[in-house]
């Protein structure tokens, strides 16, 4: 009969997520993980396989706990109002003084340093977000809230590109002041 775990998997993933988010994948060692999570290395390897497995688990935890609100906004209100609320949520987060970027976006630029499975999770995340935006924009167009001459797919790509930029600006102290101006410009593009 196997021994029961003496740790909370979700608490371990929460702590691992925070460490990867703060330091990045490459700068986070197994020793850092053990120290931060309180899990010994044998238990860590048994539960997650290796550092990649723990990182992939941290990405899933991030998506389902931290980013869930953004997905929820677009699924509960798949229309122009939902897109505006989504953008306000992104801008509001990026404008905060303590903002440390997006765990997914922080590693998207470094995808050659992470496992193929982790890179695929990040790409799936970006694709899912863009599809939700496109669907909301198509609904907005059908409702007459978005001009019929707009291309919902192209506009969704544009918005995601701007979101990535806001995420980066949120990590740059000299650019934080531009975030709400960019948000207003995206809204202008939606309503033009």
C-alpha positions as CSV (number, residue, x, y, z in Angstrom):
1,X,0.0,0.0,0.0
2,X,1.4,3.4,-1.0
3,X,2.1,6.2,1.4
4,X,-0.2,9.1,1.5
5,X,1.1,12.5,0.3
6,X,1.9,14.9,3.2
7,X,1.7,18.0,1.0
8,X,-1.0,19.9,-0.8
9,X,-0.3,19.6,-4.6
10,X,-2.1,22.9,-5.3
11,X,-0.1,24.7,-2.6
12,X,3.1,23.4,-4.2
13,X,2.0,24.5,-7.6
14,X,1.1,27.9,-6.3
15,X,4.6,28.4,-4.7
16,X,6.3,27.0,-7.8
17,X,4.3,29.3,-10.1
18,X,5.4,32.3,-7.9
19,X,9.0,31.3,-8.1
20,X,9.0,30.7,-11.9
21,X,7.0,34.0,-12.3
22,X,9.6,35.9,-10.3
23,X,12.8,34.3,-11.5
24,X,12.0,32.7,-14.9
25,X,12.4,29.1,-15.8
26,X,16.2,29.1,-16.4
27,X,17.1,31.0,-13.2
28,X,15.0,28.7,-11.0
29,X,16.8,25.6,-9.8
30,X,15.5,22.4,-8.2
31,X,17.1,23.5,-5.0
32,X,15.1,26.8,-5.2
33,X,12.0,24.8,-5.8
34,X,12.6,22.5,-2.8
35,X,13.4,25.4,-0.5
36,X,10.3,27.4,-1.6
37,X,7.8,24.6,-1.8
38,X,9.0,22.6,1.2
39,X,8.9,19.5,-0.9
40,X,12.0,17.3,-0.9
41,X,13.6,16.6,-4.3
42,X,12.5,12.9,-4.2
43,X,8.9,13.8,-3.7
44,X,9.2,16.5,-6.3
45,X,10.5,14.1,-8.9
46,X,7.9,11.5,-8.0
47,X,5.0,13.9,-8.3
48,X,6.1,16.0,-11.3
49,X,8.8,14.0,-13.0
50,X,11.4,16.8,-13.3
51,X,11.7,20.6,-13.4
52,X,9.8,20.7,-16.8
53,X,6.9,18.8,-15.3
54,X,6.7,21.2,-12.4
55,X,6.9,24.1,-14.7
56,X,4.1,22.7,-16.9
57,X,2.0,22.2,-13.8
58,X,2.7,25.8,-12.7
59,X,1.6,27.0,-16.2
60,X,-1.7,25.1,-15.8
61,X,-2.1,26.4,-12.3
62,X,-1.5,30.0,-13.6
63,X,-4.0,29.5,-16.4
64,X,-6.8,28.1,-14.2
65,X,-6.2,30.4,-11.2
66,X,-4.6,33.6,-12.3
67,X,-5.9,34.0,-15.8
68,X,-9.3,32.4,-15.3
69,X,-10.9,35.8,-14.7
70,X,-9.9,37.0,-18.2
71,X,-11.3,33.9,-19.9
72,X,-14.4,34.2,-17.7
73,X,-15.0,37.8,-18.9
74,X,-15.0,36.8,-22.5
75,X,-17.0,33.6,-22.0
76,X,-19.7,35.3,-19.9
77,X,-19.9,38.3,-22.1
78,X,-18.9,37.3,-25.6
79,X,-19.5,40.7,-27.1
80,X,-18.1,44.2,-27.4
81,X,-18.7,45.0,-23.7
82,X,-16.8,41.8,-22.8
83,X,-13.9,42.8,-25.0
84,X,-13.8,46.2,-23.4
85,X,-13.9,44.6,-19.9
86,X,-11.2,42.2,-20.8
87,X,-8.9,45.1,-22.0
88,X,-9.7,47.1,-18.9
89,X,-8.7,44.1,-16.8
90,X,-5.4,43.7,-18.7
91,X,-4.6,47.4,-18.5
92,X,-5.5,47.6,-14.8
93,X,-3.2,44.7,-14.0
94,X,-0.3,46.0,-16.1
95,X,-0.6,49.5,-14.6
96,X,-0.1,48.2,-11.0
97,X,3.1,49.1,-9.3
98,X,3.7,45.5,-8.2
99,X,3.0,44.0,-11.6
100,X,5.5,41.4,-12.6
101,X,4.2,40.5,-16.1
102,X,2.4,37.5,-17.3
103,X,3.9,34.1,-16.5
104,X,2.9,32.9,-20.0
105,X,4.1,36.0,-21.9
106,X,7.4,36.2,-19.8
107,X,8.2,32.7,-21.2
108,X,6.8,33.1,-24.7
109,X,9.8,35.2,-25.6
110,X,12.1,32.4,-24.2
111,X,10.3,29.4,-25.5
112,X,13.5,27.9,-26.8
113,X,14.6,27.5,-23.1
114,X,11.6,25.5,-22.0
115,X,10.2,22.1,-22.9
116,X,8.3,21.7,-26.1
117,X,5.2,20.7,-24.0
118,X,5.5,23.9,-22.0
119,X,5.9,26.0,-25.1
120,X,2.8,24.3,-26.6
121,X,0.8,25.1,-23.4
122,X,1.7,28.8,-23.8
123,X,0.8,28.8,-27.5
124,X,-2.5,27.0,-26.7
125,X,-3.2,29.7,-24.1
126,X,-2.5,32.5,-26.6
127,X,-4.6,30.8,-29.3
128,X,-7.5,30.2,-26.9
129,X,-7.5,33.9,-25.8
130,X,-7.4,35.1,-29.4
131,X,-10.2,32.8,-30.4
132,X,-12.4,34.1,-27.5
133,X,-11.7,37.7,-28.6
134,X,-12.5,36.8,-32.2
135,X,-15.8,35.1,-31.2
136,X,-16.8,38.1,-29.1
137,X,-16.0,40.5,-31.9
138,X,-18.0,38.4,-34.4
139,X,-20.9,38.5,-31.9
140,X,-20.5,42.3,-31.5
141,X,-20.6,42.7,-35.3
142,X,-23.7,40.5,-35.6
143,X,-25.4,42.7,-32.9
144,X,-24.4,45.9,-34.8
145,X,-22.0,47.0,-32.1
146,X,-18.9,46.6,-34.3
147,X,-18.7,48.1,-37.8
148,X,-19.4,45.6,-40.6
149,X,-16.2,46.7,-42.3
150,X,-14.1,45.4,-39.5
151,X,-12.3,42.0,-39.7
152,X,-12.9,40.2,-36.4
153,X,-10.0,37.8,-36.9
154,X,-7.6,40.6,-37.7
155,X,-8.9,42.8,-34.9
156,X,-8.5,39.9,-32.4
157,X,-4.9,39.5,-33.6
158,X,-4.3,43.3,-33.2
159,X,-5.8,43.2,-29.7
160,X,-3.6,40.3,-28.7
161,X,-0.6,42.1,-30.0
162,X,-1.5,45.2,-28.0
163,X,-2.1,43.0,-24.9
164,X,1.4,41.5,-25.3
165,X,2.7,45.1,-25.5
166,X,0.8,46.2,-22.4
167,X,2.2,43.2,-20.5
168,X,5.8,44.3,-21.5
169,X,5.1,47.9,-20.7
170,X,3.8,46.9,-17.3
171,X,7.2,45.5,-16.5
172,X,9.0,48.7,-17.6
173,X,8.7,51.5,-15.0
174,X,9.1,54.3,-17.6
175,X,6.3,52.9,-19.8
176,X,3.6,52.2,-17.2
177,X,2.2,55.6,-17.7
178,X,1.4,54.8,-21.4
179,X,-0.7,51.7,-20.6
180,X,-4.0,53.6,-20.2
181,X,-3.3,55.7,-23.3
182,X,-2.8,52.4,-25.3
183,X,-6.0,51.0,-23.8
184,X,-7.9,54.1,-25.0
185,X,-6.3,53.8,-28.5
186,X,-7.5,50.2,-28.7
187,X,-11.0,51.3,-27.8
188,X,-10.8,53.9,-30.5
189,X,-9.9,51.2,-33.0
190,X,-12.9,49.2,-31.9
191,X,-15.4,52.1,-32.2
192,X,-14.0,53.8,-35.3
